[in-house]
């Protein structure tokens, strides 16, 4: 490099030249090196966000259920009779619907008709894994759920990144992993497998891999009755890519139509066993569910909650005057047995608010899928709890989490939401692990 001259024409001294040259060619990071990162921090930073979120979720779940079992020996009779570590880590995740999936995995659908309300792919895979490994169906089912959930987060990250960018994808996977009812993804439930298959089907469709996308859709329709809803974002992707030309959408369209044969196979199996191909629909009456219009379900659910608080406020006010909390708690139904009703109402209100926001922000396929997932459970209701299990049904509605990720642009608000979600996750899971009904 040649020496530069000042305006006066005097050549810079060697010392001046050296300092100037270094400043020109050396990056600022080399002149002022930052302190080396700690080994643990550096190792964590190399792990992708979905894996970080997934492992954090699993760690919170395992710690919470182990502590819950240790603190509630009086509830052991309500949990599966397991021994060793499985008693603390597997048993509390295998209750309620998990018991039905375990029964189907062991005995199929020939024992009790009420089991036909649960669709076959998840218990089938659980049973196959149990016979191959020699482990109990509870162990293989919980392991399958957690593995499927971690893979689902990886697919979700790629799917959201493709349409909305990496920052929103990162926030989305963390919001899903630390959602207060996300522990169902780790339980002996079909949520995680269905979540994975639905995301895979949509991701493949948006990348024009229609044969594999149709296969994923077919498997999803064998996992849950709502699997047919996945056709909505897939058709949106097909039309976006091919337009409305019947010639261009012919082959993918035929593949998608064939993929919807999953429920027909299940119906044929039930017809062979019980002589009723629609038994999975008819059995809903034994689960005390009846058909209802969505707006009727919403009105009944909100009105019921409103009446509880209106009629209970008098006893609550009287108790407050006497400085006694139990009368107020009992009058408002603020107890562990009524928790699911309040949780369902809050989840429904949050979902409605997010849908209004999503209408302006999400791509058409995601918005339509969110609407379909939200509306479908409202088509059936129970007299005692009109919005029963809504929080769990909405877990797989990933577009709602994308909308929430868009709202939480401010870092402090995003971190506060994650912290609140993690606390809610541990709290609700501790209740669930003690064999109380949650969602």
C-alpha positions in Angstrom: 0.0 0.0 0.0 1.3 3.4 -0.9 1.8 6.1 1.7 -0.9 8.7 1.8 -0.2 12.4 2.1 -1.9 15.0 4.1 -3.3 18.2 2.6 0.0 20.0 3.4 1.9 17.5 1.3 3.9 16.0 4.1 4.2 12.3 4.1 2.8 10.5 7.2 5.2 9.1 9.6 5.7 5.3 9.8 3.8 5.2 13.1 0.9 7.2 11.6 0.8 5.1 8.6 0.7 1.9 10.6 -2.2 3.0 12.8 -4.1 4.4 9.8 -3.6 1.3 7.7 -4.7 -1.1 10.4 -7.8 1.0 11.1 -8.7 0.8 7.4 -8.3 -2.9 6.8 -8.9 -4.5 10.2 -12.5 -5.1 11.3 -13.7 -3.5 14.5 -14.2 -6.9 16.1 -10.4 -7.6 15.8 -9.5 -4.2 17.2 -11.8 -4.6 20.2 -12.3 -8.4 20.5 -15.4 -9.4 22.6 -14.9 -11.8 25.5 -15.1 -15.4 24.5 -18.5 -17.0 25.0 -18.9 -19.5 27.8 -18.8 -23.1 26.6 -22.3 -23.9 27.7 -23.8 -20.8 26.1 -21.9 -21.4 22.9 -23.1 -25.0 22.8 -26.7 -24.0 23.3 -26.5 -21.3 20.6 -25.5 -24.0 18.1 -28.7 -25.9 18.7 -31.6 -24.8 16.4 -34.5 -23.0 18.0 -37.0 -25.9 17.6 -34.7 -28.3 19.3 -34.1 -25.8 22.1 -37.8 -25.3 22.5 -38.6 -29.1 22.3 -36.0 -30.1 24.9 -37.0 -27.3 27.2 -40.6 -28.5 27.0 -39.7 -32.1 27.7 -37.5 -31.1 30.7 -40.3 -29.0 32.2 -42.8 -31.9 31.7 -40.6 -34.6 33.2 -39.7 -32.4 36.2 -43.3 -31.4 36.8 -44.8 -34.9 36.6 -42.1 -36.4 38.8 -42.7 -33.8 41.5 -46.5 -34.2 41.2 -46.3 -37.9 41.8 -44.0 -37.6 44.7 -46.2 -35.0 46.3 -49.5 -36.9 45.8 -49.1 -40.6 46.8 -52.8 -40.6 47.7 -53.6 -40.3 44.0 -51.5 -43.3 42.9 -54.6 -45.5 42.5 -55.9 -43.2 39.7 -52.6 -43.5 37.8 -51.4 -46.6 35.9 -49.6 -49.1 38.1 -46.0 -48.8 36.9 -42.8 -49.3 38.8 -39.4 -47.6 39.0 -38.9 -44.4 37.0 -42.0 -45.1 34.9 -44.1 -44.5 37.9 -42.9 -40.9 38.1 -42.3 -40.1 34.4 -44.8 -42.2 32.4 -47.8 -43.0 34.7 -48.9 -39.4 35.2 -48.8 -38.9 31.4 -50.9 -42.0 30.7 -54.2 -41.1 32.3 -57.7 -40.1 31.0 -57.7 -40.5 27.2 -54.3 -42.2 27.5 -56.0 -45.1 29.2 -58.2 -45.6 26.1 -55.3 -45.4 23.7 -53.4 -48.0 25.8 -56.4 -50.3 25.7 -56.8 -50.0 22.0 -53.0 -50.6 21.5 -53.3 -53.9 23.5 -56.7 -55.2 22.4 -57.9 -53.3 19.4 -61.5 -52.1 19.0 -63.2 -55.4 19.7 -63.5 -55.0 23.5 -65.7 -51.9 24.0 -67.6 -49.8 21.6 -66.8 -46.5 23.3 -63.1 -47.0 22.3 -64.2 -46.3 18.7 -64.2 -42.6 19.5 -60.4 -42.7 19.3 -58.9 -43.1 15.9 -56.5 -45.9 15.0 -53.1 -44.8 13.8 -51.6 -43.6 17.1 -52.6 -46.7 19.2 -51.6 -48.9 16.3 -48.0 -47.5 16.2 -47.9 -47.6 20.0 -48.9 -51.3 20.0 -46.4 -52.2 17.3 -43.6 -50.4 19.2 -44.5 -52.2 22.4 -44.4 -55.6 20.8 -41.1 -54.9 19.1 -39.4 -53.5 22.2 -41.1 -55.5 24.9 -41.9 -52.3 26.8 -45.4 -51.4 28.0 -47.7 -49.5 25.7 -47.6 -46.6 28.2 -43.8 -46.3 27.8 -43.8 -46.6 24.0 -46.8 -44.3 23.6 -45.2 -41.5 25.7 -41.9 -41.9 23.9 -43.6 -41.8 20.5 -45.5 -38.6 21.5 -42.3 -36.8 22.6 -40.3 -37.9 19.6 -43.2 -36.8 17.2 -43.4 -33.5 19.0 -39.8 -32.6 18.6 -39.9 -33.5 14.9 -43.1 -31.5 14.5 -41.4 -28.4 15.9 -38.6 -28.8 13.4 -41.1 -29.0 10.5 -43.1 -26.1 12.0 -40.0 -24.0 12.1 -39.3 -24.6 8.4 -42.9 -24.2 7.4 -43.3 -20.8 9.2 -39.8 -19.6 8.1 -40.8 -20.2 4.5 -43.9 -18.0 4.6 -43.2 -15.5 7.4 -39.5 -15.4 8.1 -37.1 -16.8 10.7 -37.8 -14.5 13.6 -41.5 -15.3 13.6 -40.8 -19.0 13.2 -38.5 -18.9 16.2 -41.2 -17.2 18.3 -43.8 -19.6 17.1 -42.0 -22.8 18.0 -41.3 -21.4 21.5 -44.9 -20.3 22.0 -46.2 -23.8 21.0 -43.7 -25.6 23.2 -44.5 -23.5 26.3 -48.3 -23.2 25.7 -50.0 -23.9 29.1 -51.7 -27.0 27.7 -48.8 -28.2 25.5 -48.2 -31.1 27.9 -50.7 -33.0 25.9 -48.0 -33.2 23.2 -46.0 -35.3 25.7 -48.8 -37.4 27.0 -50.2 -40.7 25.8 -52.5 -38.8 23.4 -52.6 -38.5 19.6 -52.0 -34.7 19.6 -48.2 -34.8 18.8 -48.5 -37.4 16.0 -51.4 -35.6 14.4 -49.6 -32.3 14.7 -46.5 -33.7 13.0 -48.5 -35.3 10.1 -50.5 -32.2 9.5 -47.4 -30.0 9.3 -45.6 -32.4 7.1 -48.6 -32.6 4.7 -48.9 -28.8 4.5 -45.2 -28.3 4.1 -44.8 -30.9 1.3 -47.9 -29.4 -0.5 -46.4 -25.9 -0.4 -43.2 -27.3 -1.9 -45.1 -29.1 -4.7 -44.3 -32.7 -3.5 -47.8 -33.8 -3.9 -47.4 -37.6 -3.7 -45.7 -37.5 -0.3 -48.1 -34.8 0.8 -51.1 -37.0 0.0 -49.5 -39.8 1.9 -49.1 -37.6 5.0 -52.7 -36.5 4.6 -53.9 -40.1 4.5 -52.0 -40.9 7.7 -53.4 -37.8 9.4 -57.0 -38.8 8.6 -56.3 -42.1 10.3 -55.0 -40.3 13.4 -57.9 -38.0 14.2 -61.3 -37.3 12.8 -60.3 -33.7 12.1 -57.5 -34.9 9.8 -59.8 -34.2 6.8 -59.4 -30.5 7.7 -55.8 -30.5 6.5 -57.2 -30.6 2.9 -58.1 -26.9 3.3 -54.6 -25.4 3.4 -53.4 -28.0 0.9 -56.1 -27.0 -1.6 -55.2 -23.4 -1.0 -51.5 -24.2 -1.9 -52.6 -26.2 -4.9 -54.7 -23.3 -6.3 -51.9 -20.8 -5.6 -49.5 -22.9 -7.6 -51.6 -24.2 -10.4 -54.4 -21.7 -10.6 -57.9 -22.9 -11.5 -56.9 -25.0 -14.5 -58.4 -28.4 -14.2 -55.7 -29.9 -16.4 -52.9 -28.6 -14.2 -54.5 -29.6 -10.9 -55.8 -32.9 -12.1 -53.1 -35.3 -10.8 -52.4 -33.6 -7.4 -56.2 -33.3 -7.0 -56.7 -37.0 -7.6 -54.0 -37.8 -5.1 -55.5 -35.6 -2.4 -58.9 -37.1 -3.0 -57.5 -40.6 -2.6 -55.8 -39.5 0.6 -59.2 -38.8 2.2 -59.9 -42.6 2.1 -58.5 -43.0 5.6 -61.9 -42.6 7.4 -63.4 -45.1 4.9 -60.9 -47.7 6.0 -61.6 -47.1 9.6 -65.4 -47.3 8.9 -64.9 -50.6 7.0 -63.0 -52.0 10.1 -65.7 -51.0 12.5 -68.4 -52.4 10.2 -66.6 -55.7 10.3 -66.3 -55.7 14.1 -69.6 -54.1 15.1 -71.8 -54.0 12.0 -71.9 -50.2 12.0 -69.5 -48.3 9.7 -70.4 -45.0 11.4 -70.0 -46.2 14.9 -67.2 -43.6 15.6 -69.9 -41.0 15.0 -72.8 -42.7 16.7 -70.8 -43.4 19.8 -70.5 -39.7 20.6 -73.9 -39.9 22.2 -72.4 -42.2 24.8 -69.8 -39.6 25.5 -72.7 -37.2 26.1 -71.9 -35.1 23.0 -74.7 -33.9 20.7 -74.7 -31.9 17.5 -74.8 -28.1 17.9 -74.4 -25.1 15.7 -71.1 -23.3 16.4 -72.7 -20.0 17.4 -75.1 -21.9 19.7 -72.2 -23.7 21.4 -70.4 -20.4 21.9 -73.5 -18.6 23.3 -74.3 -21.5 25.6 -70.7 -21.7 26.9 -70.3 -18.0 27.5 -73.8 -17.7 29.0 -73.2 -20.6 31.4 -70.0 -19.0 32.7 -71.7 -15.6 33.0 -74.6 -17.0 35.0 -72.1 -18.8 37.4 -70.3 -15.6 38.1 -73.5 -13.5 38.3 -75.3 -15.8 40.7 -72.2 -16.5 42.7 -71.1 -12.9 43.2 -73.6 -12.4 46.1 -72.1 -15.2 48.1 -68.7 -14.0 47.1 -69.4 -10.5 48.4 -70.9 -11.8 51.6 -67.8 -14.0 52.1 -65.5 -11.0 51.4 -67.3 -9.0 54.0 -66.7 -11.7 56.5 -63.1 -12.1 55.3 -63.7 -15.7 54.3 -62.4 -17.0 51.0 -64.0 -20.5 50.8 -67.6 -19.2 50.3 -66.5 -17.0 47.4 -64.4 -19.7 45.9 -67.3 -22.3 46.0 -69.9 -19.8 44.8 -67.8 -18.9 41.7 -66.7 -22.5 41.1 -63.1 -21.6 41.5 -62.0 -25.1 42.3 -59.9 -27.8 40.8 -62.9 -29.7 39.5 -64.3 -26.7 37.6 -61.0 -25.5 36.2 -61.6 -26.9 32.7 -64.7 -24.8 32.2 -62.9 -21.5 32.9 -59.9 -22.6 30.9 -62.1 -23.4 27.9 -63.8 -20.0 28.0 -60.5 -18.1 28.3 -59.0 -20.2 25.4 -62.0 -19.6 23.2 -61.9 -15.8 23.8 -58.1 -15.7 23.1 -58.6 -17.8 19.9 -61.4 -15.4 18.6 -59.2 -12.4 19.2 -56.3 -14.1 17.4 -58.5 -15.0 14.5 -59.5 -11.4 14.0 -55.8 -10.4 14.0 -54.9 -13.3 11.7 -57.5 -12.2 9.1 -55.2 -9.3 8.2 -51.9 -11.0 8.6 -51.9 -14.6 7.6 -51.8 -16.2 4.2 -55.2 -17.6 3.0 -54.4 -21.2 3.6 -53.3 -20.7 7.2 -56.3 -18.5 8.0 -58.8 -20.9 6.5 -57.2 -23.8 8.4 -57.3 -21.9 11.7 -61.0 -21.1 11.1 -61.8 -24.8 10.3 -59.9 -26.1 13.4 -61.7 -23.6 15.6 -65.2 -24.2 14.3 -65.2 -28.0 14.1 -65.3 -28.8 17.9 -68.1 -26.3 18.2 -70.3 -28.6 16.2 -70.7 -30.9 19.2 -71.3 -30.0 22.7 -72.1 -31.4 26.1 -74.8 -30.2 28.5 -72.5 -29.7 31.5 -69.6 -28.1 29.7 -70.4 -26.7 26.2 -66.8 -25.8 25.4 -65.3 -29.0 26.8 -61.7 -29.7 25.6 -61.5 -26.6 23.4 -58.0 -25.7 24.6 -56.7 -29.2 23.6 -58.4 -29.1 20.2 -56.8 -25.7 19.5 -53.3 -26.9 20.2 -52.9 -28.1 16.7 -54.1 -24.8 15.2 -50.6 -23.6 14.4 -51.7 -20.5 12.6 -53.0 -19.1 15.9 -49.5 -19.3 17.3 -48.1 -17.6 14.2 -50.6 -14.7 14.8 -49.5 -14.5 18.4 -45.9 -14.5 17.4 -46.6 -11.5 15.1 -48.3 -9.7 18.0 -45.4 -10.2 20.4 -42.9 -8.0 18.5 -41.5 -6.4 21.7 -39.0 -8.6 23.3 -40.0 -7.9 26.9 -43.6 -8.8 26.1 -42.6 -12.0 24.2 -40.4 -13.1 27.1 -43.1 -12.3 29.6 -45.6 -14.4 27.6 -43.2 -17.3 27.5 -42.6 -17.1 31.2 -46.3 -17.0 31.9 -46.9 -19.9 29.5 -44.2 -22.0 31.2 -45.7 -21.3 34.6 -49.1 -22.2 33.3 -47.8 -25.4 31.7 -46.2 -26.6 35.0 -49.3 -25.7 37.0 -51.9 -27.3 34.7 -49.7 -30.4 34.3 -49.3 -30.8 38.0 -53.1 -30.9 38.2 -53.3 -33.3 35.3 -50.6 -35.5 36.8 -52.7 -35.8 40.0 -55.5 -37.4 37.9 -57.7 -34.3 37.8 -59.4 -33.5 34.5 -57.8 -30.7 32.5 -59.2 -29.8 29.1 
